[in-house]
Amino acid sequence: MTRRHVLRALAWAAALAPLASCGPVPRRVAIRTLTTAAFTAPVAAQLVAPARGEPPAPAAEAPPALSTSDRILAELEGRAEITSVGQPWTRRLLSASPVPEGTVVLPQLPAWLEGSWNVTAKFEGVILPLKRNALSLQTPGVRMASALVLPNVGSEPQGYLQRYGRTPDLPFNTARAVEAYWPGAEVLGVGPAAGPGAFRLTVRSPPKGSEAGTEQRVDLFPVHAAWATTPDGPYLCEAAYRQRNVDAAFDSHYKVLERYSRAGPGRVEVRQRLAAFSHPSEAKYMESGGKAVILYDMGYNLTRTDGL
């Protein structure tokens, strides 16, 4: 059977299918329908088949995937869109279940970053990739301590301590950052939470006049980490977090991108971008399409305190 015969048969079948679904087809209706199909089949063949003597158009090639370092750098510098949808870690970010044991959730650090560091912070600005009404009170960074990695957007604390081993000492670093960014607040305790690298921070907010501060429990769940090292260049890393503000009863999702560059003996410069996402429980989530709704940019100067 030739290509033309095949296309004509398909056209007849497509023409009769709606009629057959309604019951027996009258002979007059069937002849009229098949006659129409016989005239349209050659037209369909011309539309489907390439012109004689012309090669078929080549299929579009997918753009080459960026390396981990190129992708992190592109997102950090604003040359690539940041989204929480379609990522290998999307399901872990949205799920309330603990992250499976053995999942890599903390970046592996280079040896030259291990140790204790005195940190000076500098706020570098805010970017709104989407329209302003994409934000809500549930957006990470809008409320105090709604993003533990950056507890108080706009603050520039000086001289607080951070520690790094083969991975960041996340519970210690978060506790010190909360007290530095939130003057008067007190970290009452750090305990475990379900999942690798997860922990609970209990914080007492600063007193208001004669009223004592209130206690807040916040769970932080790292769900993803990626990193790239170069022999002489900067170290790049990213980490995604799901945060549960237990007493306020809301969750927040965000991703942190960082670049560490050695700036001399015992000194490191850090560029950080925190990308905040809407939560799926919000009506605004569908409007954002999983894209970051706000970006917070920070700079840090690290100075060694351990003499290594």
C-alpha positions as CSV (number, residue, x, y, z in Angstrom):
1,M,0.0,0.0,0.0
2,T,1.4,3.4,-1.0
3,R,1.7,6.4,1.3
4,R,-1.2,8.0,-0.5
5,H,-3.5,5.0,0.1
6,V,-2.6,5.0,3.8
7,L,-3.4,8.7,4.2
8,R,-6.7,8.3,2.3
9,A,-7.7,5.3,4.5
10,L,-6.8,7.3,7.7
11,A,-8.9,10.2,6.4
12,W,-11.9,8.0,5.7
13,A,-11.6,6.4,9.2
14,A,-11.4,9.8,10.9
15,A,-14.4,11.0,8.9
16,L,-16.6,8.1,9.8
17,A,-15.5,7.7,13.4
18,P,-17.8,10.4,14.8
19,L,-20.8,9.1,12.8
20,A,-20.2,5.5,13.8
21,S,-20.2,6.4,17.5
22,C,-23.8,7.6,17.1
23,G,-25.1,4.3,15.6
24,P,-25.6,2.9,12.1
25,V,-24.5,5.3,9.4
26,P,-27.0,5.8,6.5
27,R,-25.6,4.9,3.1
28,R,-26.2,8.4,1.7
29,V,-24.3,10.0,4.6
30,A,-21.5,7.6,4.4
31,I,-21.0,8.1,0.6
32,R,-21.0,11.9,1.0
33,T,-18.5,11.7,3.9
34,L,-16.1,9.3,2.1
35,T,-16.3,11.5,-1.0
36,T,-15.2,14.5,1.0
37,A,-12.4,12.5,2.6
38,A,-11.2,11.3,-0.8
39,F,-10.7,14.8,-1.9
40,T,-9.0,16.0,1.3
41,A,-6.6,13.1,1.6
42,P,-4.3,14.3,-1.3
43,V,-4.2,17.7,0.4
44,A,-3.2,16.1,3.7
45,A,-0.5,14.2,1.9
46,Q,0.9,17.4,0.5
47,L,0.8,19.0,3.9
48,V,2.5,16.1,5.7
49,A,5.1,15.1,3.0
50,P,8.1,17.3,2.3
51,A,8.4,18.7,-1.2
52,R,10.1,16.4,-3.7
53,G,13.9,16.9,-3.9
54,E,14.0,18.8,-0.5
55,P,15.5,17.1,2.6
56,P,13.4,17.1,5.7
57,A,14.0,19.9,8.1
58,P,16.5,18.9,10.9
59,A,15.1,18.5,14.4
60,A,15.8,21.4,16.8
61,E,18.8,20.6,19.1
62,A,18.4,21.0,22.8
63,P,20.8,23.6,24.2
64,P,23.7,22.0,26.0
65,A,23.3,21.6,29.8
66,L,25.4,24.0,31.9
67,S,28.0,22.6,34.2
68,T,27.2,23.0,37.9
69,S,29.6,25.9,38.3
70,D,28.3,27.7,35.3
71,R,24.7,27.2,36.4
72,I,25.3,28.4,39.9
73,L,27.2,31.4,38.7
74,A,24.6,32.3,36.1
75,E,21.8,32.2,38.8
76,L,24.0,34.2,41.3
77,E,24.7,36.9,38.7
78,G,21.1,37.1,37.4
79,R,21.8,35.6,34.0
80,A,19.6,32.6,34.6
81,E,16.1,32.2,36.0
82,I,15.8,30.6,39.5
83,T,12.9,28.1,39.9
84,S,11.8,25.4,42.4
85,V,9.9,23.4,39.7
86,G,11.3,20.6,37.7
87,Q,14.4,20.3,39.9
88,P,15.8,17.0,41.2
89,W,15.0,18.3,44.7
90,T,11.5,19.7,44.0
91,R,9.6,16.8,45.6
92,R,11.8,16.9,48.7
93,L,11.1,20.6,49.0
94,L,7.3,20.3,48.7
95,S,6.9,17.1,50.8
96,A,6.2,17.2,54.5
97,S,7.9,13.8,54.9
98,P,11.5,13.7,56.2
99,V,14.2,13.7,53.6
100,P,15.5,10.1,53.1
101,E,18.6,9.2,55.0
102,G,21.7,9.3,52.8
103,T,20.5,12.3,50.7
104,V,23.2,14.9,50.1
105,V,21.8,18.0,51.7
106,L,24.9,20.0,52.7
107,P,27.7,21.1,50.4
108,Q,31.2,19.6,50.7
109,L,33.6,22.5,51.5
110,P,37.2,23.0,50.3
111,A,39.9,22.5,52.9
112,W,40.9,26.2,52.8
113,L,37.4,27.1,54.2
114,E,37.6,24.8,57.2
115,G,37.9,26.6,60.6
116,S,36.3,29.4,62.5
117,W,35.6,32.9,61.0
118,N,34.7,36.3,62.2
119,V,32.0,37.7,59.8
120,T,31.1,41.2,58.7
121,A,27.9,41.4,56.7
122,K,26.8,43.9,54.0
123,F,23.3,44.2,52.6
124,E,23.5,44.6,48.8
125,G,19.9,44.9,47.8
126,V,16.6,43.2,46.8
127,I,15.4,42.2,43.4
128,L,11.8,41.4,42.4
129,P,11.9,39.1,39.4
130,L,8.1,39.1,39.3
131,K,5.5,41.8,40.1
132,R,5.3,43.1,43.6
133,N,1.9,41.5,44.4
134,A,3.6,38.1,44.1
135,L,4.8,38.6,47.7
136,S,2.8,37.8,50.9
137,L,3.4,37.5,54.7
138,Q,4.4,33.9,54.1
139,T,7.3,34.9,51.7
140,P,10.7,34.0,53.2
141,G,12.4,37.2,54.5
142,V,9.2,39.2,54.9
143,R,8.7,38.2,58.6
144,M,11.5,38.2,61.1
145,A,13.3,34.8,61.1
146,S,11.1,33.4,58.3
147,A,14.4,32.5,56.5
148,L,16.9,31.4,59.2
149,V,19.8,31.7,56.8
150,L,19.1,35.4,56.6
151,P,17.0,36.2,59.7
152,N,16.5,39.9,59.3
153,V,16.7,41.3,55.7
154,G,18.4,44.7,55.5
155,S,20.5,44.2,58.7
156,E,24.3,44.3,58.6
157,P,25.7,42.7,61.7
158,Q,29.4,42.9,62.4
159,G,31.7,40.5,64.1
160,Y,29.7,37.3,64.6
161,L,31.2,33.8,64.5
162,Q,30.7,31.1,61.8
163,R,32.2,27.6,61.7
164,Y,33.0,25.2,58.8
165,G,34.2,21.7,58.6
166,R,33.9,19.4,55.7
167,T,30.4,20.8,55.6
168,P,28.9,23.9,57.2
169,D,28.1,23.7,60.9
170,L,24.6,24.7,60.1
171,P,23.0,24.5,63.6
172,F,25.8,26.6,65.2
173,N,26.0,29.0,62.3
174,T,22.2,29.6,62.2
175,A,22.0,30.2,66.0
176,R,24.8,32.8,65.8
177,A,23.3,34.5,62.8
178,V,19.9,34.7,64.5
179,E,21.4,36.4,67.6
180,A,23.5,38.7,65.4
181,Y,20.7,39.8,63.0
182,W,18.0,40.1,65.7
183,P,19.4,42.2,68.5
184,G,17.9,41.2,71.9
185,A,16.8,37.8,70.7
186,E,18.1,34.7,72.5
187,V,18.6,31.2,71.2
188,L,17.4,28.9,74.0
189,G,18.4,25.7,72.4
190,V,19.2,23.7,69.3
191,G,17.8,20.2,68.9
192,P,17.4,17.5,66.3
193,A,14.6,17.3,63.7
194,A,13.6,14.5,61.4
195,G,15.9,14.1,58.4
196,P,19.6,14.4,57.6
197,G,21.0,17.8,58.6
198,A,17.7,18.9,60.0
199,F,17.4,20.7,63.4
200,R,15.0,22.7,65.6
201,L,16.0,26.1,66.9
202,T,14.1,27.6,69.9
203,V,14.4,31.3,70.1
204,R,13.0,33.9,72.5
205,S,12.2,37.2,70.8
206,P,13.4,40.5,72.3
207,P,11.2,41.9,75.2
208,K,8.7,44.6,74.3
209,G,8.6,47.1,77.1
210,S,7.6,45.3,80.3
211,E,6.5,42.2,78.3
212,A,8.8,39.3,78.1
213,G,9.7,38.0,74.7
214,T,7.9,35.0,73.2
215,E,9.4,31.6,72.4
216,Q,9.4,30.4,68.8
217,R,10.3,27.0,67.5
218,V,11.6,26.8,64.0
219,D,12.6,23.6,62.2
220,L,15.0,23.8,59.3
221,F,15.2,21.0,56.7
222,P,18.0,21.1,54.1
223,V,16.8,19.2,51.1
224,H,19.5,19.7,48.4
225,A,23.1,20.8,47.9
226,A,25.4,21.1,44.9
227,W,28.9,22.6,44.7
228,A,31.8,23.1,42.4
229,T,35.4,23.6,43.2
230,T,38.2,24.9,41.0
231,P,42.0,24.7,41.8
232,D,42.6,28.4,41.9
233,G,39.2,30.0,41.4
234,P,36.2,30.6,43.7
235,Y,34.2,27.9,45.4
236,L,30.5,27.8,44.4
237,C,27.6,26.2,46.2
238,E,23.9,26.1,46.4
239,A,21.5,24.7,49.0
240,A,17.7,24.5,49.2
241,Y,15.8,24.6,52.4
242,R,12.3,23.9,53.7
243,Q,11.6,25.8,56.9
244,R,8.7,25.1,59.4
245,N,7.8,27.9,61.8
246,V,6.1,25.6,64.3
247,D,4.3,28.1,66.5
248,A,3.3,30.5,63.7
249,A,2.1,27.5,61.7
250,F,3.5,28.3,58.3
251,D,6.2,26.9,56.0
252,S,8.7,28.7,53.8
253,H,10.9,27.6,50.9
254,Y,14.1,29.1,49.6
255,K,17.4,28.4,47.9
256,V,20.8,30.0,48.8
257,L,23.5,30.5,46.2
258,E,27.1,31.4,47.4
259,R,30.5,32.2,45.9
260,Y,33.6,32.1,48.2
261,S,36.7,33.8,47.0
262,R,40.1,33.9,48.8
263,A,41.1,37.5,49.3
264,G,44.5,37.1,51.0
265,P,45.9,35.2,53.9
266,G,43.1,34.4,56.4
267,R,40.5,36.4,54.4
268,V,37.6,35.3,52.3
269,E,35.0,37.3,50.4
270,V,31.5,35.8,50.0
271,R,28.7,36.8,47.6
272,Q,25.3,35.4,48.6
273,R,21.9,35.4,46.9
274,L,18.8,34.0,48.7
275,A,16.0,33.1,46.3
276,A,12.6,33.0,48.0
277,F,9.6,31.0,46.6
278,S,5.9,31.1,47.2
279,H,4.4,28.2,49.2
280,P,2.0,25.8,47.4
281,S,-0.7,26.5,50.0
282,E,-0.8,30.1,48.7
283,A,-3.0,31.2,45.8
284,K,-0.1,33.2,44.5
285,Y,1.9,30.0,44.0
286,M,0.2,29.1,40.7
287,E,0.8,32.7,39.5
288,S,4.5,32.5,40.2
289,G,4.9,29.1,38.4
290,G,7.5,28.1,41.0
291,K,9.8,30.9,40.1
292,A,11.6,32.9,42.8
293,V,9.4,35.8,43.8
294,I,12.1,37.9,45.5
295,L,16.0,37.8,45.7
296,Y,18.0,39.0,48.6
297,D,21.7,39.8,47.9
298,M,24.3,39.9,50.6
299,G,28.1,40.3,50.8
300,Y,30.3,38.9,53.6
301,N,33.9,39.4,54.7
302,L,35.4,36.5,56.6
303,T,38.5,36.8,58.7
304,R,40.1,33.7,60.4
305,T,40.0,33.5,64.2
306,D,41.7,30.1,64.6
307,G,45.1,31.0,63.2
308,L,45.1,28.2,60.6
